[in-house]
Amino acid sequence: MKTTTTAAATLLTALATLAGCSAQQGYAGAQSWKRNQCSKIVDAQERLRCLREADQSYDSYQKEAEAATKKPAQDRATAAESPQQ
């Protein structure tokens, strides 16, 4: 579910940006959609986990996205430096 939600949030953010909305407005719209999807989860613990993710602030999301973007580049650099066996 997380991958689907992340993909949906990314898509909504991209569409909102193309439509002239700010990325933050697009993120807010995606989070609203996600909260709506969370409310459909029957299991209380899973629903609560989902809602916690949906309540993530835009600033927190941005920091995580930037860290995730930097990590693969660092991993590639480390892999290039390590000797082949």
Secondary structure, DSSP 4 states (H G I P E B T S, - for coil): -HHHHHHHHHHHHHHHHHTT--HHHHHHHHHHHHHHHHTT--SHHHHHHHHHHHT--HHHHHHHHHHHHHHHHHHHHHHHHSPP-
